[in-house]
Amino acid sequence: MESIKTKELYDLTHTTAAELLSECEYPFEALPKIGAFILKLIEGLDKNEFECKGENVWVSKSAKVAPTASITGPCIIEAGAEVRHCAFIRGNALVGKNSVVGNSTELKNVILFDNVQVPHYNYVGDSVLGYKAHMGAGSITSNVKSDKTLVVVKNGDKKIETGLKKFGAMLGDCVEVGCGSVLNPGTIVGKNSQIYPLSAVRGVVKANSIYKKAGEVVTKL
């Protein structure tokens, strides 16, 4: 499954997590390591550029964080990012430069590359969102299967056993997810792809595609 490897999904020049992700053949391999990696990053932060806002919570002085936001560490919010009213960041979250975490959006165990937008009522858990990825209002990552079994990535008749109980979605660079969509556990969307609103997505969506519904995926012109 060459198309879902880290090097195919992401330009690592757009994330502070490049060191972690470059060691992972597939990006979901980074999920169990995010918390420890953020703690390592905190040790090397320029404390003239970041402020400590709680235990292992560091916020760039140029970021905007609403006073109503709830943030648990380890968490780093980078330069130019905006965390809006009633956002809920539950830990193990790296929020990239100029990203937007919107009103009532919940994050848990995630890497947001630079310029990511999850601006309205989103849930993003156990996921990696690439450069300029955008999730429309109310779209979510579902990160646990209903039967609680381990997540398997499926691409046609090919399968990868991840060994993970919690795995939301891997969104490549510049992915657009339409409003109200659900990305089922183990979803991987290739770069520059678009998901129609109200979609229920599972498995792999190849790069440069438009996902209209299950079984109807077309190539972008």
C-alpha contacts under 8 A as a table, 3 or more apart, distances in Angstrom:
res1	aa1	res2	aa2	distance
1	M	4	I	5.93
1	M	5	K	7.17
1	M	155	N	7.93
1	M	158	K	7.85
2	E	5	K	5.58
2	E	8	E	7.49
3	S	8	E	5.79
3	S	9	L	7.41
3	S	190	G	7.49
3	S	206	K	7.19
3	S	207	A	7.87
4	I	8	E	6.32
4	I	9	L	6.35
4	I	26	Y	6.76
4	I	188	I	7.05
4	I	190	G	7.09
4	I	204	V	7.88
5	K	8	E	5.43
5	K	9	L	6.45
5	K	25	E	5.68
5	K	26	Y	4.63
5	K	27	P	6.80
6	T	9	L	5.28
6	T	10	Y	6.03
6	T	21	L	7.06
6	T	22	S	7.39
6	T	24	C	6.86
6	T	25	E	5.84
6	T	26	Y	5.08
6	T	27	P	5.14
7	K	10	Y	5.75
7	K	11	D	7.20
7	K	22	S	7.86
7	K	25	E	7.80
8	E	190	G	7.93
9	L	130	G	7.64
9	L	171	L	7.58
9	L	172	G	4.57
9	L	173	D	6.44
9	L	190	G	5.83
9	L	191	K	5.67
10	Y	130	G	6.07
10	Y	131	Y	7.37
10	Y	172	G	5.76
10	Y	173	D	5.66
10	Y	191	K	7.45
11	D	14	H	6.19
11	D	130	G	7.95
11	D	131	Y	7.46
11	D	173	D	7.26
12	L	15	T	5.72
12	L	17	A	7.77
12	L	18	A	5.17
12	L	21	L	7.80
12	L	22	S	7.69
13	T	18	A	6.98
14	H	18	A	7.98
14	H	113	F	6.10
14	H	114	D	5.63
14	H	131	Y	6.22
15	T	18	A	5.70
15	T	96	G	6.50
15	T	112	L	7.85
15	T	113	F	4.93
15	T	114	D	5.93
15	T	131	Y	7.79
16	T	19	E	7.58
16	T	96	G	7.33
16	T	113	F	7.75
17	A	20	L	5.42
17	A	21	L	6.19
17	A	111	I	7.48
18	A	21	L	5.20
18	A	22	S	5.75
19	E	22	S	5.42
19	E	23	E	6.80
20	L	23	E	5.63
20	L	24	C	7.09
20	L	30	A	6.83
20	L	37	F	7.20
21	L	24	C	5.17
21	L	27	P	6.24
21	L	30	A	6.38
22	S	25	E	7.50
24	C	27	P	5.81
24	C	28	F	7.93
24	C	29	E	5.86
24	C	30	A	6.45
25	E	29	E	7.51
26	Y	29	E	5.79
27	P	30	A	5.71
27	P	31	L	7.73
27	P	128	V	7.40
27	P	170	M	7.23
28	F	31	L	5.46
28	F	127	S	7.53
28	F	128	V	7.67
28	F	162	T	7.85
28	F	167	F	7.38
28	F	170	M	7.18
29	E	32	P	7.07
29	E	33	K	8.00
29	E	162	T	7.84
30	A	33	K	5.28
30	A	34	I	6.27
31	L	34	I	5.63
31	L	109	N	7.07
31	L	110	V	7.58
31	L	126	D	6.28
31	L	127	S	7.28
31	L	167	F	7.79
32	P	35	G	7.52
33	K	36	A	5.67
33	K	37	F	6.12
34	I	37	F	5.11
34	I	38	I	6.19
34	I	92	N	6.01
34	I	93	A	7.63
34	I	109	N	6.64
34	I	110	V	7.31
34	I	111	I	7.68
35	G	38	I	5.28
35	G	39	L	6.44
35	G	74	P	6.33
35	G	91	G	7.72
35	G	92	N	4.56
35	G	93	A	7.56
35	G	109	N	7.24
36	A	39	L	5.15
36	A	40	K	6.35
37	F	40	K	5.05
37	F	41	L	6.28
38	I	41	L	4.92
38	I	42	I	6.16
38	I	74	P	6.37
38	I	75	C	6.77
38	I	76	I	7.21
38	I	92	N	7.00
38	I	93	A	7.76
38	I	94	L	7.08
39	L	42	I	5.07
39	L	43	E	6.63
39	L	56	N	7.30
39	L	74	P	6.39
40	K	43	E	5.39
40	K	44	G	7.08
41	L	44	G	5.39
41	L	45	L	6.38
42	I	45	L	5.20
42	I	56	N	7.46
42	I	58	W	7.49
42	I	76	I	7.61
45	L	49	E	7.93
45	L	50	F	7.21
46	D	49	E	5.50
46	D	50	F	6.44
47	K	50	F	5.00
47	K	51	E	6.62
48	N	51	E	7.70
49	E	60	S	5.84
49	E	61	K	5.82
50	F	58	W	6.02
50	F	59	V	5.29
50	F	60	S	4.25
50	F	61	K	5.46
51	E	58	W	5.51
51	E	59	V	5.31
51	E	60	S	6.27
51	E	61	K	6.41
52	C	55	E	7.58
52	C	56	N	7.31
52	C	57	V	5.77
52	C	58	W	4.61
52	C	59	V	6.48
53	K	56	N	7.96
53	K	57	V	5.40
53	K	58	W	5.89
53	K	59	V	6.83
54	G	57	V	5.01
54	G	58	W	7.47
54	G	72	T	7.57
54	G	73	G	7.39
55	E	72	T	7.54
55	E	73	G	6.03
55	E	74	P	7.42
56	N	72	T	7.89
56	N	73	G	4.81
56	N	74	P	4.75
56	N	75	C	6.38
57	V	71	I	7.33
57	V	72	T	6.73
57	V	73	G	4.88
57	V	74	P	5.69
57	V	75	C	4.89
57	V	76	I	6.07
58	W	75	C	6.37
58	W	76	I	4.97
58	W	77	I	6.39
59	V	63	A	6.71
59	V	76	I	5.90
59	V	77	I	4.74
59	V	78	E	6.32
59	V	79	A	7.99
60	S	63	A	5.23
60	S	76	I	8.00
60	S	77	I	6.07
60	S	78	E	5.16
60	S	79	A	5.10
60	S	80	G	7.61
61	K	79	A	7.12
62	S	79	A	5.30
62	S	80	G	5.29
62	S	81	A	7.64
63	A	77	I	7.14
63	A	78	E	6.62
63	A	79	A	5.31
63	A	80	G	4.55
63	A	81	A	4.76
63	A	82	E	5.78
63	A	83	V	7.98
64	K	80	G	7.20
64	K	81	A	6.32
64	K	82	E	4.69
64	K	83	V	6.13
64	K	84	R	7.88
65	V	69	A	6.91
65	V	82	E	5.89
65	V	83	V	4.64
65	V	84	R	6.17
66	A	69	A	5.47
66	A	83	V	6.11
66	A	84	R	5.15
66	A	85	H	5.32
66	A	86	C	7.55
67	P	85	H	7.36
68	T	84	R	7.97
68	T	85	H	5.49
68	T	86	C	5.06
68	T	87	A	7.49
69	A	83	V	7.09
69	A	84	R	6.69
69	A	85	H	5.73
69	A	86	C	4.50
69	A	87	A	4.73
69	A	88	F	6.06
69	A	89	I	7.89
70	S	86	C	6.79
70	S	87	A	6.22
70	S	88	F	4.90
70	S	89	I	6.06
70	S	90	R	7.85
71	I	75	C	7.64
71	I	88	F	6.15
71	I	89	I	4.66
71	I	90	R	6.16
71	I	91	G	7.10
72	T	75	C	6.84
72	T	89	I	6.06
72	T	90	R	5.10
72	T	91	G	4.86
73	G	90	R	7.23
73	G	91	G	4.62
73	G	92	N	6.42
73	G	93	A	7.70
74	P	91	G	5.23
74	P	92	N	5.09
74	P	93	A	6.77
75	C	91	G	5.81
75	C	92	N	5.65
75	C	93	A	4.83
75	C	94	L	5.77
75	C	95	V	7.79
76	I	93	A	6.63
76	I	94	L	5.11
76	I	95	V	6.16
77	I	81	A	6.62
77	I	94	L	6.34
77	I	95	V	4.82
77	I	96	G	6.58
77	I	97	K	7.64
78	E	81	A	5.91
78	E	94	L	7.94
78	E	95	V	6.07
78	E	96	G	5.36
78	E	97	K	4.87
78	E	98	N	7.44
79	A	96	G	7.59
79	A	97	K	4.95
79	A	98	N	6.37
80	G	97	K	5.61
80	G	98	N	4.37
80	G	99	S	7.25
81	A	95	V	7.33
81	A	96	G	6.93
81	A	97	K	5.45
81	A	98	N	4.10
81	A	99	S	4.63
81	A	100	V	5.86
81	A	101	V	8.00
82	E	98	N	7.01
82	E	99	S	6.28
82	E	100	V	4.86
82	E	101	V	6.20
82	E	102	G	7.84
83	V	87	A	6.54
83	V	100	V	6.05
83	V	101	V	4.74
83	V	102	G	6.08
83	V	103	N	7.87
84	R	87	A	5.84
84	R	100	V	7.72
84	R	101	V	6.16
84	R	102	G	4.89
84	R	103	N	5.11
84	R	104	S	7.90
85	H	102	G	7.01
85	H	103	N	4.80
85	H	104	S	6.76
86	C	103	N	5.52
86	C	104	S	4.91
86	C	105	T	7.53
87	A	101	V	6.78
87	A	102	G	6.20
87	A	103	N	5.33
87	A	104	S	4.54
87	A	105	T	4.92
87	A	106	E	6.04
88	F	104	S	6.60
88	F	105	T	6.13
88	F	106	E	4.62
88	F	107	L	6.40
89	I	93	A	7.16
89	I	106	E	5.67
89	I	107	L	4.80
89	I	108	K	6.25
90	R	93	A	7.62
90	R	106	E	7.40
90	R	107	L	6.07
90	R	108	K	5.11
90	R	109	N	7.75
91	G	107	L	7.64
91	G	108	K	5.69
91	G	109	N	6.28
92	N	108	K	6.25
92	N	109	N	4.44
92	N	110	V	6.44
93	A	107	L	6.93
93	A	108	K	6.21
93	A	109	N	5.34
93	A	110	V	4.93
93	A	111	I	6.05
93	A	112	L	7.85
94	L	110	V	6.40
94	L	111	I	4.99
94	L	112	L	6.02
95	V	99	S	6.63
95	V	111	I	6.53
95	V	112	L	5.06
95	V	113	F	6.96
95	V	114	D	7.60
96	G	99	S	5.67
96	G	111	I	7.74
96	G	112	L	5.40
96	G	113	F	4.86
96	G	114	D	4.23
96	G	115	N	6.74
96	G	116	V	7.28
97	K	113	F	7.39
97	K	114	D	4.53
97	K	115	N	6.09
98	N	114	D	6.02
98	N	115	N	4.88
98	N	116	V	7.46
99	S	112	L	7.63
99	S	113	F	7.77
99	S	114	D	5.86
99	S	115	N	4.34
99	S	116	V	4.68
99	S	117	Q	5.63
100	V	115	N	7.39
100	V	116	V	6.40
100	V	117	Q	4.73
100	V	118	V	5.96
100	V	119	P	5.81
101	V	105	T	6.33
101	V	117	Q	6.47
101	V	118	V	5.20
101	V	119	P	5.23
101	V	120	H	7.88
102	G	105	T	5.37
102	G	117	Q	7.93
102	G	118	V	5.95
102	G	119	P	3.62
102	G	120	H	5.01
102	G	121	Y	6.93
102	G	122	N	7.81
103	N	119	P	6.52
103	N	120	H	5.52
103	N	121	Y	6.19
104	S	120	H	6.84
104	S	121	Y	5.11
104	S	122	N	7.30
105	T	118	V	7.13
105	T	119	P	7.03
105	T	120	H	6.21
105	T	121	Y	4.68
105	T	122	N	4.62
105	T	123	Y	5.84
105	T	124	V	7.93
106	E	121	Y	7.69
106	E	122	N	6.27
106	E	123	Y	4.84
106	E	124	V	6.24
106	E	125	G	7.88
107	L	110	V	6.71
107	L	123	Y	6.18
107	L	124	V	5.00
107	L	125	G	5.71
108	K	124	V	6.52
108	K	125	G	4.64
108	K	126	D	6.30
109	N	125	G	5.83
109	N	126	D	4.87
109	N	127	S	6.94
110	V	124	V	7.22
110	V	125	G	6.15
110	V	126	D	5.41
110	V	127	S	5.02
110	V	128	V	5.69
110	V	129	L	7.89
111	I	127	S	6.69
111	I	128	V	4.84
111	I	129	L	6.32
112	L	116	V	6.15
112	L	128	V	6.11
112	L	129	L	5.01
112	L	130	G	6.55
112	L	131	Y	7.75
113	F	116	V	6.01
113	F	128	V	7.85
113	F	129	L	6.08
113	F	130	G	5.09
113	F	131	Y	4.93
113	F	132	K	7.42
114	D	130	G	7.67
114	D	131	Y	5.39
114	D	132	K	6.68
115	N	131	Y	5.99
115	N	132	K	4.78
115	N	133	A	7.45
116	V	129	L	7.06
116	V	130	G	7.08
116	V	131	Y	5.99
116	V	132	K	4.59
116	V	133	A	4.98
116	V	134	H	5.92
117	Q	132	K	7.02
117	Q	133	A	6.41
117	Q	134	H	4.75
117	Q	135	M	6.43
118	V	121	Y	7.96
118	V	122	N	6.18
118	V	134	H	6.07
118	V	135	M	5.24
118	V	136	G	7.13
118	V	137	A	7.89
119	P	122	N	7.15
119	P	135	M	7.46
119	P	136	G	7.46
119	P	137	A	6.95
120	H	136	G	7.09
120	H	137	A	4.68
120	H	138	G	6.34
121	Y	137	A	5.90
121	Y	138	G	4.95
121	Y	139	S	7.50
122	N	135	M	7.46
122	N	136	G	7.96
122	N	137	A	6.58
122	N	138	G	5.20
122	N	139	S	5.52
122	N	140	I	5.31
123	Y	138	G	7.98
123	Y	139	S	7.25
123	Y	140	I	4.71
123	Y	141	T	6.04
124	V	127	S	6.51
124	V	140	I	6.03
124	V	141	T	5.27
124	V	142	S	7.97
124	V	168	G	7.37
125	G	141	T	6.35
125	G	142	S	7.50
125	G	143	N	6.18
125	G	167	F	7.54
125	G	168	G	5.83
126	D	143	N	6.46
126	D	166	K	6.34
126	D	167	F	5.12
126	D	168	G	5.14
126	D	169	A	7.30
127	S	141	T	7.74
127	S	167	F	6.53
127	S	168	G	5.09
127	S	169	A	4.95
127	S	170	M	5.67
128	V	169	A	6.67
128	V	170	M	4.96
128	V	171	L	6.30
129	L	133	A	6.06
129	L	169	A	7.92
129	L	170	M	6.06
129	L	171	L	4.80
129	L	172	G	6.49
129	L	173	D	7.41
130	G	133	A	5.48
130	G	170	M	7.91
130	G	171	L	5.72
130	G	172	G	4.83
130	G	173	D	4.25
130	G	174	C	6.83
130	G	175	V	7.65
131	Y	172	G	7.40
131	Y	173	D	4.58
131	Y	174	C	5.96
132	K	173	D	6.10
132	K	174	C	4.79
132	K	175	V	7.26
133	A	171	L	6.93
133	A	172	G	7.15
133	A	173	D	5.78
133	A	174	C	4.56
133	A	175	V	4.69
133	A	176	E	6.05
134	H	174	C	7.27
134	H	175	V	6.28
134	H	176	E	5.05
134	H	177	V	6.19
135	M	139	S	6.08
135	M	140	I	7.89
135	M	176	E	6.16
135	M	177	V	4.71
135	M	178	G	6.53
135	M	179	C	7.20
136	G	139	S	5.73
136	G	176	E	7.61
136	G	177	V	5.71
136	G	178	G	4.96
136	G	179	C	4.23
136	G	180	G	7.11
137	A	178	G	7.63
137	A	179	C	4.79
137	A	180	G	6.36
138	G	179	C	5.71
138	G	180	G	4.67
138	G	181	S	7.17
139	S	177	V	7.19
139	S	178	G	6.96
139	S	179	C	5.38
139	S	180	G	4.40
139	S	181	S	4.53
139	S	182	V	5.82
139	S	183	L	7.88
140	I	180	G	7.50
140	I	181	S	6.47
140	I	182	V	5.20
140	I	183	L	6.25
141	T	168	G	5.13
141	T	169	A	6.10
141	T	182	V	5.98
141	T	183	L	4.77
141	T	184	N	6.32
141	T	185	P	7.27
142	S	145	K	7.77
142	S	167	F	7.96
142	S	168	G	5.42
142	S	169	A	7.90
142	S	182	V	6.67
142	S	183	L	5.86
142	S	184	N	4.94
142	S	185	P	5.44
143	N	166	K	5.17
143	N	167	F	4.76
143	N	168	G	3.86
143	N	169	A	7.53
143	N	184	N	6.86
143	N	185	P	4.83
143	N	186	G	7.63
144	V	148	K	6.29
144	V	151	V	7.80
144	V	165	K	6.35
144	V	166	K	5.12
144	V	167	F	6.63
144	V	168	G	7.32
144	V	185	P	5.97
145	K	148	K	4.97
145	K	149	T	6.37
145	K	150	L	7.66
145	K	151	V	7.14
145	K	165	K	7.74
145	K	184	N	7.98
145	K	185	P	6.25
146	S	149	T	7.93
148	K	165	K	6.80
149	T	165	K	6.35
150	L	161	E	7.85
150	L	162	T	7.24
150	L	163	G	5.80
150	L	164	L	5.30
150	L	165	K	4.45
150	L	166	K	7.62
151	V	161	E	6.89
151	V	162	T	6.05
151	V	163	G	6.77
151	V	164	L	5.70
151	V	165	K	5.81
151	V	166	K	7.19
151	V	167	F	6.73
151	V	185	P	6.54
151	V	186	G	6.04
152	V	159	K	6.51
152	V	160	I	5.64
152	V	161	E	4.81
152	V	162	T	5.77
152	V	163	G	7.88
152	V	186	G	6.36
153	V	159	K	5.56
153	V	160	I	5.09
153	V	161	E	6.65
153	V	162	T	7.13
153	V	186	G	5.21
153	V	187	T	7.06
153	V	203	G	5.96
153	V	204	V	7.54
154	K	157	D	7.05
154	K	158	K	5.83
154	K	159	K	4.62
154	K	160	I	6.67
154	K	186	G	7.88
154	K	203	G	4.90
154	K	204	V	6.58
155	N	158	K	5.17
155	N	159	K	6.33
155	N	203	G	5.76
155	N	204	V	5.34
156	G	159	K	7.93
164	L	167	F	6.39
166	K	185	P	7.57
167	F	185	P	5.55
167	F	186	G	5.70
168	G	183	L	7.16
168	G	184	N	6.72
168	G	185	P	4.77
168	G	186	G	5.77
168	G	187	T	6.76
169	A	183	L	6.48
169	A	184	N	7.39
169	A	185	P	6.54
169	A	186	G	5.74
169	A	187	T	4.76
169	A	188	I	5.67
169	A	189	V	7.79
170	M	186	G	7.79
170	M	187	T	6.43
170	M	188	I	4.73
170	M	189	V	6.31
171	L	175	V	6.24
171	L	188	I	6.01
171	L	189	V	4.98
171	L	190	G	6.57
171	L	191	K	7.16
172	G	175	V	5.90
172	G	188	I	7.81
172	G	189	V	5.90
172	G	190	G	4.95
172	G	191	K	4.14
172	G	192	N	7.17
173	D	190	G	7.60
173	D	191	K	4.67
173	D	192	N	6.26
174	C	191	K	5.87
174	C	192	N	4.86
174	C	193	S	7.22
175	V	189	V	7.30
175	V	190	G	7.38
175	V	191	K	5.72
175	V	192	N	5.00
175	V	193	S	4.99
175	V	194	Q	5.86
176	E	192	N	7.57
176	E	193	S	6.41
176	E	194	Q	4.69
176	E	195	I	6.10
177	V	181	S	6.99
177	V	194	Q	6.00
177	V	195	I	4.71
177	V	196	Y	6.75
177	V	197	P	7.12
178	G	181	S	6.01
178	G	194	Q	7.59
178	G	195	I	5.50
178	G	196	Y	4.99
178	G	197	P	3.84
178	G	198	L	6.80
178	G	199	S	7.62
179	C	196	Y	7.82
179	C	197	P	4.71
179	C	198	L	6.21
180	G	197	P	5.89
180	G	198	L	4.73
180	G	199	S	7.29
181	S	195	I	7.94
181	S	196	Y	7.70
181	S	197	P	5.68
181	S	198	L	4.39
181	S	199	S	4.62
181	S	200	A	5.89
181	S	201	V	7.66
182	V	198	L	7.38
182	V	199	S	6.28
182	V	200	A	4.92
182	V	201	V	6.25
183	L	187	T	6.04
183	L	200	A	6.15
183	L	201	V	4.95
183	L	202	R	6.29
184	N	187	T	5.81
184	N	200	A	7.02
184	N	201	V	5.85
184	N	202	R	5.11
184	N	203	G	7.97
185	P	202	R	7.02
186	G	202	R	6.87
186	G	203	G	6.31
187	T	201	V	6.85
187	T	202	R	4.96
187	T	203	G	4.77
187	T	204	V	5.88
187	T	205	V	7.94
188	I	202	R	7.84
188	I	203	G	6.29
188	I	204	V	4.81
188	I	205	V	6.26
189	V	193	S	6.86
189	V	204	V	5.91
189	V	205	V	4.70
189	V	206	K	6.24
189	V	207	A	6.88
190	G	193	S	6.06
190	G	204	V	7.73
190	G	205	V	5.94
190	G	206	K	4.85
190	G	207	A	3.79
190	G	208	N	6.92
190	G	209	S	7.90
191	K	206	K	7.81
191	K	207	A	4.84
191	K	208	N	6.33
192	N	207	A	6.04
192	N	208	N	4.95
192	N	209	S	7.28
193	S	205	V	7.80
193	S	206	K	7.51
193	S	207	A	5.61
193	S	208	N	4.66
193	S	209	S	4.67
193	S	210	I	5.81
193	S	211	Y	7.71
193	S	220	K	7.88
194	Q	208	N	7.80
194	Q	209	S	6.30
194	Q	210	I	4.79
194	Q	211	Y	6.12
195	I	199	S	6.99
195	I	210	I	6.02
195	I	211	Y	4.80
195	I	212	K	6.58
196	Y	199	S	5.94
196	Y	210	I	7.38
196	Y	211	Y	5.97
196	Y	212	K	5.23
196	Y	213	K	7.42
199	S	212	K	7.37
199	S	213	K	6.17
200	A	213	K	7.51
200	A	214	A	7.70
201	V	213	K	7.82
201	V	214	A	7.19
205	V	209	S	7.11
205	V	211	Y	7.37
206	K	209	S	6.13
208	N	219	T	6.09
208	N	220	K	5.55
209	S	217	V	6.57
209	S	218	V	5.61
209	S	219	T	4.45
209	S	220	K	5.23
210	I	217	V	5.60
210	I	218	V	5.26
210	I	219	T	6.11
210	I	220	K	6.18
211	Y	214	A	7.63
211	Y	216	E	6.52
211	Y	217	V	4.52
211	Y	218	V	6.68
212	K	216	E	5.60
212	K	217	V	5.82
212	K	218	V	7.84
213	K	216	E	5.20
213	K	217	V	6.89
214	A	217	V	7.41
